Amino acid sequence: MSDEKDTPAGKEPQAEVRRLWTLYRTLSQELLKFIEKQDVDEFLALAAQRGKVVDGLKALPREVVEAYRVTLECQAIQQEIRPLDMQIVYKAKSWLNKSRRQNAMVRSYDLTTEHLNPLGNILNREF
């Protein structure tokens, strides 16, 4: 990097923390978009990427991360992330419940031989 000469050694981890928090916010915005589209595969891929960002933050020195968290810049990012996370959790739970209901409904119509009464079932009976 050409910036290494101009940047003091203490600033480099601070820049990485800033980059990771910004990336976390961007991934949160993208997660919300894909859950609204019900694109589960892309949603899960983005969730995995966001998990790697969290791992990256955990790998940095704690004092550097904490020093950035108290800045106005980070607090503004966190204020943007909180409602996004709440919406993501709400929509994910809603999607999961809907999926479970649909799955249960499909299973309730399952008429395989293992579910049939051995004495016989009369499906259409006229009296």
Buried (B, 14 or more C-beta within 10 A) or exposed (E): EEEEEEEEEEEBBBEBBBEBBBBBBBBBBBBBEBBEEEEEEBBEBBBEBBEEBEEBBEEBEEEBBEBBBEBEEBEEBBEEBEEBBEBBEEBBEEBEEEEEEEEEEEEEEEEEEEEEEEEEEEEEEEE
